[in-house]
Amino acid sequence: KQYLHNNWIDSRGIDLLLTVSFSSSATSIKNNDAHAIQILGSYYSLGNNGFPVDYTKAFELYKRASDLGYAEGHYNLGNAYRLGRGVDRDRKKSIHNYQIAAMMGHELARQNLGAMEWENGKFARAMRHFMIAAKCGYHGSLEMVKNGFKDGTVTKEDLEKTLRCYQASRDEMRSEDRDRAKAAGGLKG
C-alpha cells in the first residue's frame, strides 16, 4: 500500500488564472467576488503575476473566500492548515475545510481527504473518497481506485461503477473546442 506517496494535490493549474487582468480583479475583490479573492490568494501563495510569496496574506484571502462560501477557498485553507503555510499546522482544521469543500463538489479536496485517511491506515474509507472524486472526473483518484482493485481494497463491482461514472463525467466535459485545444497541446488530460 505504498502507491500514494506523491499523490497530494496543492494547486489547481493556477497558471491558467494568470489570464485574469488585475484591474478588473481589483474591482471584483472590492465587491467580495470570492473567485477573484481566491485567485489573489493564489498569487500570494505561489508568487505569481509579480506578487511576492506571502503565505500569511494568502491564508487571509483564502479565509475571506471561504467565508463567502467558496469551495476553492475552503480547499486552499485545508492545504494551508495541512502544510502550515501562513498558519500553524492543524490536522483537524485541514480535514474540516477539505470536508466542506468536498461537500460542495470539490474533487481535489475529496482526493486529499482520501489521502489523509490512507495515511491513517483507513484504506477502505480512503477508497470511498477516491471513488467519489473519480466519479466526478478526477483522474488521479481513478488511478488510486484501480490500484485499490489490484490490491483487493476495491471490489470489481465498485471499480466498474467508478469507471462508468468517471467516463460519463469526462464525456460531459467534452467539447469540440476543448478537443481542438488538447490536440494543439493547449490542454492536458
N, C-alpha and C positions, 0 to 999 in steps of 0.2 A: 504494500500500500504506500509506495514511495513516489507515485507519479504526480503528486500535487505540487511539489516543492517550488515551482516557479509560476504558479497559476493565479497570482494575485492581480487584480485589476486596479490601477490607481488613477487613471485618467481616461477620458473618452475622446480621443482624437482632437485634443484642444487646438492643434494647429489649424484645423478646419475653421475654427471660430475666429481666426485672425482676420477673416474677410469682413467682419463687422466693423464699420467705421466707428472710431471712438467718439466723434462729436455726436452722432445720433445715439450712441450708447449712453453718453453722459446724461442726455435728456431722459432716456429710459430709466436710468438709475435714480434720477431725481423723482421720477414718477413711480417709484417702487416696482419696477419691472424685474421680477425675480430672476428671469433668464439673464438679463443684462448684468444684474448684480453678481450672479453666479459666474458669468464669463469674466468679469473684472477680478473676482476672487481667483479664478484660474490663472489669469495673467500674473497676479502676485505670487501664486504658488509655484508657477513654473518659470517665472522671469521672462515671460513672452511679451512681444509687442512694445519693447522699450521699458517695461516695468521691472523694478528690482525684485529679487526674490524676497518676500516678506511673508512668512507663514502666519504671523500673528494677524496681519491685515487680511490675508486670505481667509483665515478662520472666521474673523469678524464678518466678512462678506458672505461666506457660506452660511453662517448663523442667520444673518439677515434674510438670505434667500429661503432658508428652511422655515424661518418664522412666517414667511409669506406663503408657505405651503408648497414649496417647490421640491420635487423629489430629488433632483440633482444636488440641491443644497444639502439635503439630509445625507445623500450618498457621500458627498465630499466631507461632511462633518464626521461621518463614520470613518473615512480614511484618515482624517486629521487626528481623531482620538486613537485610532489603531496605531498610527505611526508616530504620534507625539509631535505633530507639526503645528506650531502656533498654540499648543495647549499640552498639558500633561497627558501622557498615555492613560487611557481609561477604557478597558475592555467592555465594561457594561454599557458605557455611553456609545461606544463604537457599535456594538450589537444593536442597541436601541435605535440609533439613527439608520443603520442598514435595514432594520426591520420596517421602519416607517417608509423608507424609500422603496423597499421590496413590495410592501403592500400597495404602493402607488404604481406598481408595474415596472420598477427599475431592475432590469435583469442583471446588471453588474453588481448591484447591492445583494441580490439573491445569490449570485455566484460567490460573493465574499462571505455571506452567511454560511454557505456550504463549506467553504474553505476553513472557516473558524470551527465548525462542527467537526470537520475532518481532523484538524489539529488536536481536538479533544478526544479523538478516538470514537466519535459517534458517527460511524460510517454510513449506516442506514439513513440516519437523519440528514447527513450531508448530501447523500444521493437524492433525497427528496427535493432539497434546494436546487441541486444541479439539474434535476429533471424539469422543474418548473422553469428555470432560466433557459434551458434548452428548448422547451416548448414555446418560449417567447422568441426564439430565433437566435439565441446566443451560442455561437459555435464552440467556444471554449468549454462551456458546460456540457454540450453534446459529447465532446471528447471525453470528459470525465465520466459521463454515463456509459459510454462504450467501454471504457476501462473498468468501470464497475461491473458491467456484464461479464467481462473477461475473468474477473476475479471472484465472481459469484455474489457480489453485493446487490446486483440488479437482476431481476428476472427477465426472461426473454419477452414476456408479455409487456413489461414496463418499458423495455428497450424499444420494442416495436411501436408502442403507443407514442413514446417520446420522439422517435424518428418521424412518424406521421405528422405529429404536431409541429415539429421543427420545420419539416418541409412545407407544410401549409403556411407557417409564419413567413418563411423565406419567399414563397410564391406570392404572398400578399404584398410583400415589399418590392416585388419586381416591377420594372417599368422599362420601356424601350430606351428612355434617356439614361437610366441607371446602367442598363446593359451596354450602351454605347460608351459611357464613361469608363466602365470597367474594362471593356475591350481596348480602350485607348490608354489604359494604365492609370486612370484618374481615381479609381476606387479599388479597395481591397475587399476580399471576402465575397 
